């Protein structure tokens, strides 16, 4: 029964659509009608309000950090199933007819909770690619792949299969971005 409770709670926490809620409450707008229509932090930046954008990022990271850290200490055997449930909640939120974000902020929260070093590898990779390309989607894809590569090359004791699965899922959530990247039509993102 413990694992069912872990899945349910982490999924529901992951489902909280902070980008949607902040945009609706503070700007009286529906984020789904702005930019890409996505509820994540990158699209929240497209509202023109950087505070909303960065608040969405922090809250989306936080909604993954809190439950995963609790699971880490009380139900460590369920850490990966809890992490996956938080991620799926973010991408497929029950409150918005299962149309959510792309999972990158939630994944960053998962990384911080499991191993801060992984979060640093992800963040540094993301920033390097972003400052070269100004493309948030490309940065997210390469940064997500950098984590299992790092685990493999440094022979770190961690579940590399989980991180490869996360890369596949983030690759899937970015499928439209990948098409635009291939056609050189992807929109550049201003974060500062």
Secondary structure, 3 states (H helix, E strand, C coil): CHHHHHHHHHHHHHCCCHHHHHHHHHHCCCHHHCCCCCCCHHHHHCCCCHHHHHHHHHHHHHHHHHHHHHHHHHCHHHHHHHHHHHHHHHHCCHHHCCCCCCCHHHHHHHHHHHCHHHHHHHHHHHHHHHHHHCCHHHHHHHHHHHHHHHHHHCCCCCCHHHHHHHHHHHHHHCHHHHHHHHCCCCCCCCCC
